[in-house]
Amino acid sequence: MYPIALDLRGRLAVVVGGGRVAERKALGLLASGAVVRIVAPQATGELRALAARGELEFYARAYAADDLAGARLVYAATNEAAVNVRVVHDARARGILVDDVSGNAAGDFTTPLVHRVGPLTFAVETGGSSPSFARRLTDELEAHFDERYGHAADALRRARDYAKMVVPEPQRAAVMKSLATRDIAELAAMNGGAIEHHVEAAAASLDCAAQPAAAGAERKPLVCATRSSALALWQARHVGAVLARAGITSTLLHVISTADRLQDRALASLGTDSVFVKELEAALRDGRADYAVHSCKDLPSTLPADMQLAAVGERADPRDAFCSERFASFDALPSGARVGTSSPRRRAQLQAWRPDLVFAVIRGNVDTRLRKLREGQFDAIVLALAGLQRLGLRAAHTVPLAPDVVVPAVGQGALAIETRAADRGLSERLHAAFADPATELAVNAERAFLRTLRGGCQTPVGAHATYAGGRLSLRAVIAATDGSRLVRGERDAAVETLADCERMGTELAQRLLAQGGEALLEAAVETRAPGPLAGRVFLLPRTQQRPSRIAPAFERAGAHVVQAHDAAGAAAGLARRPPDVLLFPSSGSVHAVAAYLANLRAAGVRPLVASMGPESSAAASEAGFAPDVVATEANVAAFVQSVTHLVIERSRA
């Protein structure tokens, strides 16, 4: 016998049989996190109850070889020897581990008795010589190793993750060995802050700081800004671990983004394409963090002038994934099935493929969306495959969608490090430690494509590039929001530099715009779901004749923006309706409508007031309209975000 531990979390395990033995196997598999399928003409009441609650699949019929498709593990647990022998034969033909629990056919493994507590698993195997003794030993393990040991093991797991980021690799094992010898009750009681403290204290006591570190090692850990979702933390820790191998240690700063706080709203309604990014950039600006880690697909096509993309790491699988608990593929969905996705890009392409389906917005983190799927709120959902793989999650049926059918989002599957533009030395060190040249070439082409369209992550646009052998292949799509029309294109060329790749992305974008993509994007803006500023009237005083970049940004968030160069224009444009918000991008804009503001003040009307900087703020205050909010930066994106937050918060008050 050769004992191993098999991770079945999110993997399919098939039990052929529906009796008490099959029930015990199914319960053990469910406890291990497996996706369980029962195949049997009849089943116990417990198995039927589990199936009714959606906790496992139950096929009430005779066994067929196709029942093993996609399985990682199989049990032959019927009371018919011939059926068990056939299950063993079929499983081995597919390369699947199989056990005949009846012993009529030689299986590949036996299942020991197990005691689980938290992340710990204790297994007892006597080789079949004494099942009663195995049970006694299991009971004794259960009596001694209670939940404290599970909490202690979990604390050590989190300590190990943190040590990867802040302790140089040569000393890491000594730090963890020191922690592992602590009293079980002490370990079990540690929270996140205590764990970080004990790791740092153990490192100091072992004089790790005095040990030779890798070339270029940071004496003081950098601070990495990250969102607090499970996926974001995985990504930040992964980047931190890669940097630590190069001698650059980090600690984490948890930041709550707009999208995380407003999970009851569709992403397209939040008024900006940077809903996952802006708060992390604020942490960089005010010095709370040194770098931020993003899913590259969440980044806007153009970063603010004071920010830079320091590095893009090696890409995971960029494809989207079909997920369902009941249906094996997207084609298998019945007409009228309800499909959840928060992405206009996915929705448009999927609707073009299957216009007979019902598409609905789904929000929440990856595990939340999968829970909603299991609860039956959706027949299927579509997620990024990279996120599922990073978290070790899946649905009963998880099927990647070919990128030539559903073109992925720009940057999908890649992780990006963002820094302040002024920190060139730090950016260079992070790039040297983390960047993957092939991925950077591909992602730069994709981002240039999106930038040429002036699109963001909430635009029905996809682009996916691959680089190999000196050549870059780029495919892209611009879609109508309802999937009624898709404009697709491809390019393939030899490239040597990032500039070559950006040029390819720009040229493909221009070609697709000319082929009808521009009209589709304009229609997408017009038909976009009402934004958070819907129904609000804004007054934007102007001092220049050229087209405003501010007004369209607020209009995309649903606002009606009246632009005026003087008081008379403001009064005429508003038609006696007082504005909900006054927008002052400059001190000159305040002076341009001074007479109109005086009339508002005389009438006792006090709209919300927003300014873009200190000069416009001072001018507005002098005119009697002290700003309710001043943008954190003098740029359009920060202005829109500040005003949107203000309006949302005031509407809740």
Summary of the structure (lengths in Angstrom):
residues: 653
radius of gyration: 29.2
end to end distance: 66.6
largest distance: 96.9
contacts: 2200
relative contact order: 0.07
helix: 43%
strand: 20%
